[in-house]
């Protein structure tokens, strides 16, 4: 059974989207459960790392899209 490149790309995008959703839920739970125990400076550092991870996932996903909004993503 052969799959065409569009199907493969769609599967990759779907998997990356699900990964983004799962990560967002996990980060939210972490902050809800441990947020008050984390120093504000560390919270900012963690938030920056989360934002960087989100951007990285968007950039990766963008490589598999035909009409990617690359002007919004800084490389």
Protein Blocks (a to p, Z undefined) as FASTA:
>chain_A
ZZdfklmmmmmmmmmmmmmmmmmmmmmmmmmmmmmmpcfklmmmmmmmmmmmmmmmmmmm
mmmpfbbcfklpcZZ
